[in-house]
Amino acid sequence: MTLKRMVDLMDVAALAKTLEDFSEATGFATVAVDAQGVPVTEMCAFTDFCRAIRQDPVRRTLCHGCDAYGGLQSLAHGTTQIYRCHAGLVDFSVPITSQNSYVGAILCGQDRVPELEQPDFLMGDSPWRGDPTLEQYYEQVPVVGRRRVQAAAQTLLGLRAGVEGYSGKLRLFLSDDQASGGVAQSQARGAALRGLSVVPTDIVAGFTPNPNTSSARAADDEADSDAPASDSADILRTALLAEDFAGTVAEISVQLQAAFDPVPSTDVLEGVQALDEALLAVARDIAPRLAPHLEETIVRHRRGAGAHPGRYTSQLHAERLATLILDEVLRTRPQRQHNLRDLINDIARNPARALSLTEAARKLHWSPGHLSKLFKSVTGDTFVSYVMSRRLERAELMLASPQMPVGEIATTLDFSQVNYFSRVFRSRTGMSPSEYRRQHSSFDRRPLHEAIPTGHFSRLRA
């Protein structure tokens, strides 16, 4: 497989000039990087701190990994993402795609913001403190308000016209991409991730797949690099390495939504099994000890599902596989510190649960007020609204499966009264649960006589 490279697809010199002008106008550092986070343009207005950080080979690898993942997060979420890099500075990014494939990103920032306005780390912070030169350079980095960062991020989106002008094949994700044929899936991915934001991560910098795995062997094939299964495996692998379970669940939802579309481009069973294979390939790469168990789990599930897998049960099955992979990744990182990332992941693992702000704050040993302020700054949503959105998203999925009574769905989702569940659901969708079911139950292809499992989602962690 010949991977698309930015340098082969566009006028890099012209892009570099645009980024130079952007840095001159805003004061923010800029650079364009490829899909591995390696710069393809000159580093404009870089701080002395960042230049010194990148002189160390290990830290430079962390910078590349952070830049690559920042662009991928923006692609998945459908908007610019503001985050702290591994060294503690605030950055933001916009992805660049070619024919629906991620080929790189534009990265900007390298500033500090006031403590209460800090976004969370995109990657685990690297141990550079104690180096007197770096500490001196860090103190020289300017402090700007978060609103200024947000304004610059919006301005960066305006560069898309210039980028598209350098090559008709290359474009920023948020442009009017009518030529690529990938609009529907891009919109679905954005919708699936609505309400989410950057989850702080400890992605393994410079991760290289096992050369004996199926995904690594596939890299030597002459297959089309735009293959959806390969793209999905890449997104799942990156999200799970980054401990981003919310992003993992969203990608699972995108793939299953495509498989169960009323007029699918592929057979439903084929789409569901392709997702199984993508998750299995990820496990072989990043959790090889777990791979045999996952294979057995997939075989058992396929025997039980038969030729008519259900939409809801397929979602639960895929989430269970992803949970097992993530737990294996976490097992290999015993020294990691628990923070907001774990809370957001816990909500994604247990979307049916009515978790309260007080209970969440107690788990993190924070005050409810501090958690509320930090959660809003990272996700852009209040804690209560965020949790409710996840529960109602799960309600939509469950209602599309006609086997579960509305009352049972309400109970499973921790609603004490069916009437209250109906009111809240109508406020979100404009329809009652029964009306929503009538319009969407055809999306689940499981025969009506077949029952589906119920109960609290937390059991899937076993």
Disulfide bonds with the S-S distance in Angstrom:
none
